[in-house]
Amino acid sequence: MSYEPTTWKSGDTVTSAKLNKIEQGIANAGVLIVSDNNGTLDHTYAEIIAGYSVMTSEGNYAILAQAAESEGAYIVVFVQLGQSLTPFIYAATSEDGYPVIQQ
């Protein structure tokens, strides 16, 4: 069954049922929300490249610009949308590793 969005109107009440519907819609759409916890991503490299659409948990969404192995480093690059296109580069030492921001 496909997701049917709620048509919101001014004054509508946000309920737990409606929030759960949104979260299930996101989960079923294959979107992975990634957070940076003190410079380390909260998902492994393998989870990030598993074919999901990826965005950050910060209000300013970012897109996964690249995920690739390079000389033993597993690289993930995010580009911030709506801002300068400065890349945020994270690297893990294995596919099961959690990428850490590179300075």
Long-range contacts (C-beta under 8 A, 24 or more apart in sequence): 3-28, 3-29, 29-53, 31-55, 33-57, 36-101, 39-100, 39-101, 40-98, 40-99, 40-100, 40-101, 41-76, 41-90, 41-98, 41-99, 41-100, 42-98, 43-98, 44-92, 44-95, 44-96, 44-97, 44-98, 44-99, 45-74, 45-76, 45-92, 45-94, 45-95, 45-96, 45-97, 45-98, 45-99, 46-95, 46-96, 48-76, 48-99, 49-76, 54-78, 62-88, 74-99, 75-99
